Each structure stands twice: as structure tokens, then as C-alpha cells.
Amino acid sequence: MSSFSERVYSVVAKIPKGKTMTYKEVATAAGKPKACRAVGNILNKNQDTKRVPCHRVIGSDGKTGGYAFGEKEKAKLLRSEGAI
């Protein structure tokens, strides 16, 4: 069985351009519905942003949430993809 981190990366890697998922949706899809914060911590360590587009994961309240390269950069990427 793969680790939770591997499952999170796998779920996020499948989010298409122009779409988003919430941290809760990712946690649920990865098998741990209550692990929203863990998803954020895992994605903060993402080393391969081309394969795992972690900027496409947002908060349940619709806010962009954190991003290793800054929230402004995350919003810019989401706008450029038509997600917001």
C-alpha cells in the first residue's frame, strides 16, 4: 500500500488545468477525510510542481490558501488557467 503522501500527490497530479479541488476533497480522495491540514503540509513540500500542480488545491471557503511561492503567485496561476 502506498503512503498517504504518495496518494495525495497522485490525486493532485490528476487535477486538470482550469479545475480545483479543496484540501478536504484531496484528503477524502486519498483515503483520510479528516486530514486536510496534512494535505497542506504535504503539498508545501512538493518538489515537482509540473507533475503535481499543488496550486490547484484551495480552501473549502474558496480562498486560495497557502502556496510555497506565495499566495499572489498561486492566484495568478489559477487565473491564467481560468480556474478563478
N, C-alpha and C positions, 0 to 999 in steps of 0.2 A: 504494500500500500504506500502511496506517495505521502509526503509530509503535507501539512496544511499549507505551508508556504508555496510548495510546488502546485498545489491545487488552486491557490489564489492566483498565481502567475498564469496558470493555464486558462482560468476563467477570464481574466483581464485581457489576455492575448487574443481572445475571440470577440472582444467588443469591436464592432465595425466603426469605421470612420463616420462621424456625424451622429453617433449614438453615445449614450452614457449609461452607467449603472450606478446605483448607490453603494456605499460601503456595506450596508446591510444586505443588499441583493447579492453582492460578491460573496460575503460571508456565508449566506444561505446556500448559494450555488456550490461553494467549496465544502459544504457539509457542517458548518458551525454557525448557525443563525445568530448567535449572541456574540460573535467575535468581531464586531465592527471595528473596534479600536485596534485589534490585532491586524486586521486587513490594512488599516492605515499605516501601522508600524512596518509591516512587511513591504508595502509599496514605497515607503520612504527610503528603503534600502535597495530598490530596484536599480540594477546596473545596466539593463538593456531596454531603454525606453522606446527603441524602434520596434522590438518584438513584443514588449509588454507596455502598451500605451496607458500608463497609470493616470495620465491626465484626464482620462475618460471616466474616472470614478469620482463621484461627487457625494455630497451630504444628502440625507433624506429630506432636508429642508430646502433643497435646491441650490444651496450655496456651494461654491466650488470646493471649499475645503483646502487643506494644505497641499503643498507641492514642493518637492526638493529644490526646484528652480524658481520658486516664488509664486504666489497666488496670481499676480498680474500675468505672468507668463502662461500659467495654466488657463486662465480666462482667454488670453489671446489665442492659444492653440484651439480651444473649444470653439471660439468664434470663427476661426479660419476653416474649421471643419463643418460649420453650420450646426453645431450641437447646442449653441446658445445664441 
